[in-house]
Amino acid sequence: MLSQLEKDQIVSLIKKEVVPAIGCTEPVAVSLCVAKGTEVLGCQPEKIKVYLSANVLKNAMGVGIPGTKMVGLPIAIALGALIGKSEYGLQVLKDLVPEDVERGKQYIEEKRIEISLEEDIEDLLYIEVHCISGNDKSVAVIRTTHTNFSYIARNEEILLDKECGENNDQECEEIPLTFSKVYEFSMTVPLDDIHFILKAAEINRTASNLSAQGNYGHNVAKTVTGKLGKQIFGDSMLSHMMSYTAAACDARMDGAMIPVMSNSGSGNQGITATLPVLTYAEDTKCSEDQLVRALVLSHLTVVYIKQKLGRLSALCGCVAAATGASCGITYLMGGDYNQVTFAVKNMVGNITGMICDGAKPSCALKISSGVSTAVLSAIMAMEHKVVSSMEGIVDDDVDKTIENLTSIGAQGMKETDKLVLKIMTSK
């Protein structure tokens, strides 16, 4: 049984991991780091040198930057220096106006920006920015999480120096979760303590609705609801969940200036953990109380998986997020603890191995696959059908099953990650 302290810690953990973000969080984190470097320098940099881990580089190469109609790191870096405010966190560029984009283009044309791969580091999420003006220089470093500044300096003065390693940084200490803790918390914590999760539903619903008013990315959502899509998928709960979720991703990955509620540093994870659950709840007329618990179960499951997997990996974040959504949907279908664990095992037995080949408009396709798999896994779970421990990497124990999934993503697919980046940078 969870103690009050553990419940309080989990509430704090959710509030830390489920936060608003505008744009793909990797280039936005680079903008944030540049904004901080510029603020510390005290003036607009004449030159900016950026050193990135491979996973950050991979996720920032092909994605739209909010409000710019441009793709990739140079404009994200330029705008971080010109208009970014570090106090906004992952909404660092929210004050952007069209005139700023033109200034950013000019900054790029003047060849003020250098971007390099930082190879000799273990961190999968690492951003180091050097802002230079005359004889003055500032350095800012983000590592481990998208907003965690580990080092800040101006000239010879070190303003911040902390290592986020073996529990020697209070900000990095988290309550260790198990799936039984995730479920117990979601089902028993007072609703007043978790009512805030409805903000995720509100923000991500708005993003989806705004997307429906335009044409973004590959229009995956509109493809599902279009003439041919309706012939195949019909006007069903599944088509609603797929299209509603893909819509927010279509817009976000195409650079729409639309905030979403992220999870564990990823907007797409936040979208996928929220919108299938919300759409199912609305279609089946579930109560608000049920929706709150389902959303918390979904989001906290994602946080638990990402605790083990890490912020960035070769495994598509949609695998973790859709697993969370499947848990939430199973609960809303009337599933008990065992059936919710069946949903997890069915997910792991299905889409494990989906690679992350960077953030880009086609992420909406992967999210749609994740949503459809989440629904099928939930239906199977409700009918007491589950992938057994005789099959593949699934274990009788749900925590071991999740550990097997995350070990493959974090360790087994390291060479896959390198090859993916090599392919992407060689085109």
FENQUIDA-V852212 format. One record per residue. PHI is phi as a letter, one per 40 degrees, with the letter a starting at -180 (999 if undefined). PSI is psi in whole degrees, -180 to 180 (none if undefined). D_LAST is the distance of its C-alpha to the last C-alpha in Angstrom with 1 decimal. Layout:
PHI;PSI;D_LAST  PHI;PSI;D_LAST
This chain:
999;133;53.6  c;137;51.6  c;167;53.5  c;-37;53.5  c;-45;51.6  c;-41;48.8  c;-43;48.8  c;-41;48.6  c;-39;45.8  c;-39;43.7  d;-46;44.4  c;-39;43.2  c;-45;40.0  c;-44;39.2  c;-30;39.8  c;-36;37.5  c;-22;34.6  b;94;35.0  b;157;34.5  c;147;33.2  a;145;29.8  b;118;28.1  g;167;24.4  d;133;21.9  c;-20;23.7  c;-57;20.9  c;-31;20.3  c;-39;24.0  c;-36;25.0  c;-44;23.2  d;-42;25.1  c;-44;28.2  c;-40;27.9  c;-41;27.4  d;-44;30.4  c;-44;32.5  d;-40;31.6  c;-42;32.6  c;-41;35.8  c;-38;36.8  c;-38;36.1  g;1;38.4  a;170;36.7  c;126;33.4  c;142;31.2  c;-28;30.6  a;142;27.5  b;124;25.5  b;128;23.7  b;131;21.8  b;124;21.1  b;147;19.5  c;160;19.3  c;-40;16.1  c;-36;17.3  c;-44;18.0  d;-45;14.7  d;-43;13.0  c;-9;15.6  b;-4;15.5  c;-41;11.9  b;17;12.1  b;147;15.8  c;142;18.4  c;128;20.9  d;131;24.5  g;9;26.3  b;-21;23.8  f;29;21.7  b;160;18.8  b;141;15.8  g;-176;15.0  c;-40;16.9  d;-46;18.2  c;-32;20.6  c;-41;21.6  c;-47;22.6  d;-46;24.4  c;-32;26.3  d;-39;27.3  c;-37;28.9  c;-41;30.5  b;-3;31.9  c;145;31.0  b;116;34.0  c;-24;33.7  c;-17;36.8  c;-7;34.9  g;-129;32.7  c;5;29.8  b;32;31.1  d;-28;30.6  b;19;29.5  c;-17;32.1  c;6;34.0  c;135;31.2  b;160;32.4  d;-36;30.7  c;-32;32.0  c;-34;30.2  c;-41;26.8  c;-39;27.7  c;-39;28.8  c;-43;25.6  c;-41;23.6  c;-41;26.1  c;-41;25.6  c;-45;21.9  c;-28;22.7  c;4;25.2  f;48;22.5  c;-9;24.4  b;132;21.6  b;132;19.9  b;128;17.6  b;154;17.3  c;126;16.7  c;106;20.3  c;-31;20.2  c;53;24.0  b;153;25.0  c;-23;25.9  c;131;25.5  c;-27;22.7  b;104;23.5  a;126;23.9  b;121;23.8  b;125;25.5  b;130;26.2  b;117;28.1  b;126;29.7  b;134;31.4  a;111;34.2  f;-124;36.3  c;1;37.8  c;145;37.1  a;139;34.3  b;152;33.7  b;133;31.5  b;138;30.7  b;129;29.2  b;135;28.4  a;156;28.1  g;-54;28.6  b;163;29.0  c;-18;27.5  b;11;30.7  c;100;32.2  c;123;32.7  b;-17;33.6  a;132;34.0  a;133;35.1  a;153;36.6  b;118;37.7  f;-121;38.3  c;-2;40.4  c;119;41.6  c;117;40.0  c;-26;40.4  a;135;38.9  a;105;38.0  a;147;37.7  b;130;35.9  c;80;34.9  b;-127;35.6  c;76;38.4  f;29;40.4  b;10;41.3  b;118;40.0  d;-34;42.1  c;-23;39.2  c;-7;37.3  c;131;40.2  b;151;40.1  c;127;42.6  c;128;41.4  c;154;41.1  b;165;42.0  c;-34;41.6  c;-36;45.4  c;-43;45.4  d;-48;42.7  c;-47;44.8  c;-45;48.1  d;-49;47.0  c;-32;45.6  c;-24;48.8  b;-21;51.5  c;142;50.5  d;137;52.5  d;-34;50.8  d;-29;51.5  c;-19;49.4  b;7;46.2  d;-26;46.9  d;-21;44.2  c;-19;41.5  c;-19;42.3  c;-35;40.5  c;-42;37.3  c;-43;38.4  c;-48;39.4  c;-45;36.3  c;-30;33.8  c;-43;36.1  c;-42;36.0  c;-42;32.2  c;-44;32.2  c;-40;34.9  c;-39;33.2  c;-38;30.0  c;-19;32.2  c;-9;33.3  b;-169;30.0  b;112;26.8  b;143;23.9  f;-130;20.4  c;8;20.7  f;45;24.5  c;-43;24.7  c;-46;28.2  c;-25;29.4  c;-42;28.1  c;-38;30.3  c;0;33.2  c;-176;32.7  d;-53;34.9  c;-40;33.0  d;-42;32.2  c;-35;35.9  c;-37;36.9  c;-53;34.9  c;-22;35.2  g;-174;38.4  b;79;39.7  b;172;39.8  d;-42;39.5  c;-46;36.2  c;-35;34.8  c;-47;36.1  c;-44;34.5  c;-49;31.1  c;-41;31.0  c;-40;32.6  c;-45;30.2  c;-33;27.0  d;-46;28.3  c;-37;28.3  c;-41;24.7  d;-51;23.6  c;-44;25.1  c;-44;24.2  c;-17;20.4  c;0;20.5  g;20;22.3  c;144;25.9  c;62;28.5  b;121;30.0  c;147;31.1  b;163;30.9  c;117;32.7  c;171;30.3  b;126;31.0  f;41;30.2  g;8;27.8  b;124;25.9  c;-40;26.7  c;-36;25.3  c;-41;27.5  c;-42;30.4  c;-47;29.9  c;-30;29.7  c;-18;32.7  b;-57;34.7  c;-37;34.3  c;-39;34.8  c;-47;37.9  c;-46;39.2  c;-43;38.7  c;-43;40.5  c;-42;43.3  c;-40;43.8  c;-32;43.9  c;5;46.4  f;44;48.3  c;158;48.2  c;163;50.1  c;-38;48.6  c;-43;49.7  c;-41;47.8  c;-44;44.7  d;-48;44.9  c;-38;45.3  c;-41;42.5  c;-40;40.0  c;-42;41.1  c;-44;40.8  c;-54;37.2  c;-41;36.1  c;-32;37.9  c;-42;36.5  c;-45;33.0  d;-43;34.2  c;-48;35.7  c;-42;32.6  c;-26;30.4  d;-41;33.1  c;-33;32.4  c;-35;28.6  g;161;27.8  d;-46;26.1  b;143;22.5  a;-178;21.4  c;-11;19.1  c;128;21.6  d;132;21.1  c;-18;23.9  c;-26;25.0  c;-48;26.6  c;-45;29.0  c;-41;29.6  c;-30;30.4  c;-43;32.7  d;-45;34.5  c;-40;34.8  c;-38;36.2  c;-46;38.8  c;-42;39.8  c;-42;40.1  c;-43;42.1  d;-46;44.5  c;-26;44.9  c;-7;45.7  h;14;48.6  c;149;47.0  c;-173;48.6  d;-48;47.1  c;-42;46.7  c;-35;45.0  c;-39;42.5  c;-33;41.7  c;-40;41.3  c;-43;38.7  d;-48;36.7  c;-37;37.1  c;-38;36.0  c;-47;32.8  c;-33;32.0  c;-4;32.9  b;-69;30.4  b;13;27.1  d;135;26.8  h;-8;23.3  c;119;21.3  c;154;18.2  c;113;16.9  b;48;13.2  g;160;13.9  c;135;16.2  a;169;15.4  d;-32;17.6  c;-2;17.2  d;-28;19.1  c;-30;22.1  c;-45;21.6  c;-39;21.8  c;-40;24.7  c;-41;26.5  c;-42;26.1  c;-42;27.5  c;-46;30.4  c;-37;31.4  c;-38;31.4  c;-42;33.5  c;-46;36.0  c;-42;36.4  c;-39;36.8  c;-43;39.4  c;-45;41.3  d;-43;41.4  c;-42;42.6  c;-26;45.4  c;15;46.5  f;34;46.5  b;126;43.7  a;142;41.5  c;129;39.1  c;170;41.4  c;-6;41.1  c;-6;41.2  b;118;37.8  f;-134;34.5  c;1;34.1  c;138;36.6  b;158;39.8  d;-36;43.2  c;127;42.8  c;-36;40.5  c;-39;39.6  c;-37;38.7  c;-46;36.6  c;-40;34.6  c;-39;34.5  c;-43;33.1  d;-49;30.3  c;-31;29.5  c;-41;29.7  c;-45;27.0  c;-41;24.8  c;-34;25.6  b;-54;26.2  c;-26;25.2  b;17;21.6  d;-43;20.7  c;-33;18.8  c;-44;16.9  d;-46;16.0  c;-42;14.7  c;-40;12.6  d;-47;11.2  c;-40;10.3  c;-44;8.8  c;-44;6.5  c;-37;5.8  c;-8;5.7  c;-6;3.8  c;none;0.0
